[in-house]
Amino acid sequence: MIAALVALLLLATAGSASPGPRPLRGVTLREKTGLRLLVASNPPFVLDGDSGRVTPVTVLSKAPRAVVSVLAAGQNAVVWLDRARRGRKVPQAALYVVRRETTRATRLSGGWSVVASVDGRAVWISAYRSARECTLRELWLDGRPRRAPRPFPCAWLDAGGSLGLIVHTRRGDALVDPDSLRTVLHAPQLLAVAGSRVLVEDREKRLTLADTTKQRQRLPWPSSIGGGSSQGGTDDAPVDPNGGSIALGFSDPAYQGDGTQVTDVWLLDAASGAFNQLPDMPAIVSLKRTSWAWTTDGRLVFLAETVDGTVVGVWKRGDSRIAVKRMKLPERNSGSDSFVPW
């Protein structure tokens, strides 16, 4: 009798164990999405999310050894292109605008790092004047100046929402108000800004929600990837258009030491600090060719390379699965997995 009870208990325990990573297959995406994706490649292209049609972005031809990435700027997008010329004294990239309903790039400016202004109508650009001197300026998307150049640290920029710009330096990250150039917050790593709350990761891989009043909320590490282990860690952390949620990824390039690449995306409610795992996670993908981004209407879109080929995945609140469609794309050879969903 006891042996039978033990056997039943073992069966129940095995059945309740969470499944390990599987290829991102979700459920078949059958409905029309109306999505168009500007995809970083050399040269970049626009992918029709329904038909699978690929249209190269005109004006930008293939450049040898170039690195290309794309980022959203309101309803439009910016292409960042580093031609990696030999012998140059300071880093320099070319910046282009691609309007939402077009497939044509328009030259915007030169510079180094670029991030969209909070209203989406302009961009902040940092540029090198010399090997140790940089400036920060703001340009409208038609190239007209919105804010004149001012001295600024030579560092990479990320969007900081309504709180400013995330500035990545060798000594850690800072949240800077671009109007006053005042530093709002320091941390080892600033992952995202959602509304008035900032997602912070420290050197011990601990997650915290902070705000500018110095209040802190310690968060649990929700994923089996990373945390206190030496393998894996946080990945992309795009913020939804309403500023309430962060789609935080946890990725491992060698899951359990066997070389399998895995990502695990969780939705963080910035107000409460609660995590919820997305369906179909964790997923086996090629990390260098997988990313996710929000649409302006609140859908989370994946562009991922899996064992089955490249897929576009779409998830919205209330969905029990990620809806997936296979796509045949040109080689994504720009050194970036970025894309902008329209």
N, C-alpha and C positions, 0 to 999 in steps of 0.2 A: 504493500500500500504506500509506504513512504517512498519507495523507489519510483512508483508511478507519479506521485506528486512532484518529486524532483524533476522527472523527465518533462512533465507538463510545464513546470516553472522555467526550465531551460528553453523549451520551445517558445514560450511567451516572450522571454527576454530576447531571444534571437529575432523574433518577428518584429519587436519594437525598436530594434537598433536602427539608427538613422543610416540611410544608404550612403555609400561612398561616392566620390565624384564620378560623374558620367558625362559623355559628350553632350554638348548643348544641342538638344534636339527639340525640346518643348513639344508643342502641338503645331500642326500644320497651319500656317497663316493663309487663310482663304479669302478673307474680306479685303476690299480695296482700302488702302491706307492713305493714298494721296501724298506719300512721302517722296521727297527728293533728297539725296545725300550728296553733299560736296565732300569728296574723299581725297585725302592727302596721298599723292603719288607724284611721279616725275614723268610727265606733267600731271597735275590734278585732273579729276574728272567728276562729272555729276552722274549719279546712279538713280534711275527711276525705280523706286521701291516696289512698284507693282509689276511693271513689264520686265524689269531687269536690264533695260536699255542703258548703255553707257555712252555718255557724250563728253569728249575731251573739252576742257576749258580752253577757249581760244586766247590768243596773245601769248600764253605761256607755253613755250616749246620745251622739249626735253633738254636739260642742261647736265653735262657730265659731272658726276660726283656731287650733285646738288642734294641738299636736305630740304624737304618741303613739309610744312605743317599748316593746318587750317584752324581757325577759331571763329566762334560766333561773335557778331557785333550787332546786337538787336535782331532785326529781321534779316540782316545780311551777313556776310562773312568776309574775313581777311585771310589772305594767303601769305605766309611767311616763307621766303625763299633765300636760302644761304647757298651761294654758288661755290663756296669753299675754294676760292681762288688762292693760289700759292703766293707767298711773298707779301701778303697784305699785313699792315702794321697793327690794325685794330679790327675786331669783329665787325662785320657789316652785312646786313641782310636787305633784300628788296621786299617791299610790302605792296600788296595789291588788294583791291576790293572786288568781290564778286557779288552782285546784287541777287536777291532771292529768286527772281523769275528769269534769270539769265544764265548763260554759260560763258560769259565773257569777263575777263579780268581787266581791271583798270588800274594803272600804276598810281599808287598813293604817295609813297615816300621811301626813303632809305632809313635805316635805323638798326637797332639790334633787337631788343625785346619789345613786344607789343601786347596790349590788353585792352579790351573794350571798356569804354566809359560806362558808368552805371546806367545811363539813360539809353545806351545802345546807338546813339547818334554820332559818336566820335570814338577815337581811340587815344590811349596814352602810349607814347613811344619813348623809350630810352635809347640814347645813341652815344657812341664814343666820340669825344673830341680828341683824345689822345689815349695812350695806353692806360692811364690812370684817372682820366677825367671824363665824366659823362654828364649828359643833360637829360631832362625830362620835359616833354612838351605834349600838348594835346591838339589833335587835328580832327576837323570834321571829316566825314567819309568821302567828301569831294576834294579833299586835300587842302582846304582853307584852314588857316591857323585858328584854333579856339583858345589856346593858352600858349604864351611865348615860352621858349626854352629857358630852363633854370638849372643850375648845378644840382646834381643828384648822384647818389652812389652808383657805381658800376655793378649792377646786379641784374639777375633775371626776375621778371615780374609775373605775377598771377593776379587774377581778379579777386578783389576783396569785398565785392558787393557794395552796399551803401557805406561801409566803414572805410573804404579806400583801396589801397593796393597792397598785395602781399609781395614783399621784397625778400628774395632768397640770397643770403650771403654765406660766406664760409664760416662765420661764427654763429649762424642760426638764422631764423626768419624774423621779420618785423612786419607789422601792419602799419602802414603809413597813410596819413591823410594827404592826398595829393594837392589839396588847396593850400594848406598851411605848412606842408612837409613835416608835420609833427608825427612822431612815432606814438602810435596808440597802444601797441602791444608787442612784447618780445616773447619768443618761444623757440625751442629747438626746431620744431617743425609745425607750420600752420597748414592744415590740410584743406580747409574750406571755411567760408563765411556764409552763414544762412541768417538773413535778417540781422539781428544785433548779437548773434552768438557765433563764436569762433571754435572750430574743432581743432584741438591741439593734440599733438603726439610728442611725448618726451623721449629722452634717450633710452629709457627702460621699456619702451613700447607700451606706455600707459596712455589711455585716451581721456581727454577732458574737454568739456564744453566750458568756454570762458566768455565773459563779456567785458566791456570797457569800464565797468564799475568794479572790476577786480573780483567779481563773484566767480566761483569755480564749481563745476559739477563733475565729479569723477564718474567715468563710464566703465562698464564691464567690457572686456574684449570678447565680442560675441562669436567670432569664428574659431574653428579648429585650426586655421592657418595662422601662422605667426604668433603673436602674443609673446610669451616668455621664451619661446623657442628661437633658435638661430635661423630657422628656415622661414622664408616668406615674410610678408608684411603688408602694410597698406598700399593701395594702388590709387586709381582714379577716384575722385570724390566730387562729381558734378552736383550742383545745387539746382533743385527744381525751380521753374520760373516764378513761383509764388514765394520762394525763399523759405519754405517750411521744412523741406526734407533734403537730406544728402544721401546720394546713392554711393555708399562707400564700398570699395572693393578691397578684398584681401587676396593676395596672389602669391603663389609659390612656384618657382621655375623647376623645382625638383621635388615633387610631392612624395613624402615618405622615402626620399632618397633614390627613387627609381627613374628619375628623369621625366616623369609625367608633369606637364604644366597645367596648373589648376587655378581658377579664380572663383571667388565666393563673394557675391554682392549682397549687401544688407542695406535696408532703408532705415536711416536714422531720423527720427522726429526731433528737430532742433529745439522745440519748445519743451518737450518732456524728457528728452534724452533716451527714449525707448528705441531699441533696435528690433527690426523684423527682417528675417531672411527672405529674399526673393525666391519664388518657386524655381525649380529646376537648378538650384544651386546646392553644393558647389559643382562647377562644370569644368570638364577637360577642354582646354582651348590652347591655341598658340598665343602666348601672352603678347608677343611683339606685333601681332596683327589682330588684337582684340581690344575694343574700347566701347564705352557706352556714353550716351548723352541725352539730355532732355530736349523735347520739342517745346515750342512756346505754348502748346495746349496741354502740356503735362504728361505726355507719353515718354517712357524711357525706351530708347532705341539702342540696340546692340548691333555692332558690326564685328563679327567674330569669324576666325578661322578655326574650324574643327576638323576631326578626322573624316567628316563627310564633305569637306569643302567649306567655302565661305557661306555664311548665313547672315541674314538680317533678322533680328528678333525685335518684337514689339511687346511691351508690357505696360498696362495702365492699372491704376488702383482698382481693386476688386477682381482682377484677373487671377485665376488659380494656377495658370501656366503662362509661360512666355510663348507667344505665337511666332513661329519661325518659318522663313522661306529661304531655300537655297538659291545662291546667285553665282554666276560665272563672271569673274572680274578680271581685268588686266592685272599684271603683277603690281603689287603695292611696294614700290621700290624707293620710297622717299626717306626711309629712316624714321617714319612717324606712323602711328596707328590712328591719328586723329581724323575726325570727320565732323561735319556740321549737318544736322538733320533739319530739313525744311518741311 
